[in-house]
Amino acid sequence: MSTETALFFQVVHRLEKSLNHKEIALGAFLDIEGAFDNTSFSAIITAARECGLEETCCRWVRSCLRADWYIPPLWAAV
């Protein structure tokens, strides 16, 4: 099994577990090659607004883009 496939199954498992326990599950994925080398954060937020993303979500995305984040491994305890 490839690393990508294993990660995909881990993500799906965590989402299903959250939904089964009536918890909130949220995933945001940006997979744009060269996006952070070639696109400003304000352009990403502007595009999100133009696509109809709610303002609360736009502010959350903006804070994620501007912050230094530590993302624990999928298998870490929540």
C-alpha positions as CSV (number, residue, x, y, z in Angstrom):
1,M,0.0,0.0,0.0
2,S,1.4,3.4,-0.9
3,T,1.9,6.2,1.7
4,E,-0.8,8.2,0.0
5,T,-3.3,5.4,0.2
6,A,-2.4,4.7,3.9
7,L,-2.9,8.4,4.7
8,F,-6.2,8.5,2.8
9,F,-7.5,5.5,4.8
10,Q,-6.4,7.1,8.1
11,V,-8.2,10.4,7.3
12,V,-11.4,8.5,6.3
13,H,-11.2,6.4,9.4
14,R,-10.9,9.5,11.6
15,L,-13.7,11.3,9.8
16,E,-16.0,8.3,10.1
17,K,-15.2,7.9,13.8
18,S,-16.0,11.6,14.5
19,L,-19.3,11.3,12.6
20,N,-20.3,8.1,14.3
21,H,-19.7,9.8,17.7
22,K,-21.8,12.8,16.5
23,E,-18.7,15.0,16.6
24,I,-17.9,17.8,14.2
25,A,-15.4,16.8,11.5
26,L,-13.7,19.4,9.4
27,G,-11.0,19.0,6.7
28,A,-9.4,21.6,4.6
29,F,-7.0,20.6,1.9
30,L,-5.0,22.7,-0.5
31,D,-2.9,20.8,-2.9
32,I,-1.8,23.3,-5.5
33,E,1.7,22.8,-6.7
34,G,3.7,26.0,-6.3
35,A,0.8,27.8,-4.7
36,F,2.7,29.2,-1.8
37,D,5.7,30.1,-3.9
38,N,3.6,31.9,-6.6
39,T,0.4,33.1,-5.0
40,S,-0.2,35.7,-2.2
41,F,-2.3,34.7,0.8
42,S,-4.6,37.6,0.0
43,A,-5.2,36.2,-3.5
44,I,-6.1,32.9,-2.0
45,I,-8.6,34.5,0.4
46,T,-10.1,36.7,-2.4
47,A,-10.6,33.6,-4.6
48,A,-12.3,31.8,-1.7
49,R,-14.7,34.7,-1.2
50,E,-15.4,34.9,-4.9
51,C,-16.2,31.1,-4.9
52,G,-18.8,31.8,-2.1
53,L,-16.9,30.6,0.9
54,E,-18.5,32.1,4.0
55,E,-16.6,34.9,5.7
56,T,-16.0,32.9,8.9
57,C,-14.3,30.2,6.9
58,C,-12.3,32.8,5.0
59,R,-11.0,34.2,8.2
60,W,-10.1,30.7,9.5
61,V,-8.2,30.0,6.2
62,R,-6.4,33.3,6.5
63,S,-5.3,32.6,10.1
64,C,-4.1,29.1,9.0
65,L,-2.1,30.6,6.1
66,R,-0.5,33.2,8.4
67,A,0.3,31.0,11.3
68,D,3.1,28.6,12.0
69,W,1.2,25.3,12.5
70,Y,2.3,22.0,14.0
71,I,0.1,19.3,12.5
72,P,0.4,16.1,14.6
73,P,0.5,12.7,12.8
74,L,-2.9,11.2,12.0
75,W,-2.2,8.4,14.5
76,A,-1.7,10.8,17.4
77,A,-4.2,10.8,20.2
78,V,-6.8,13.6,20.0
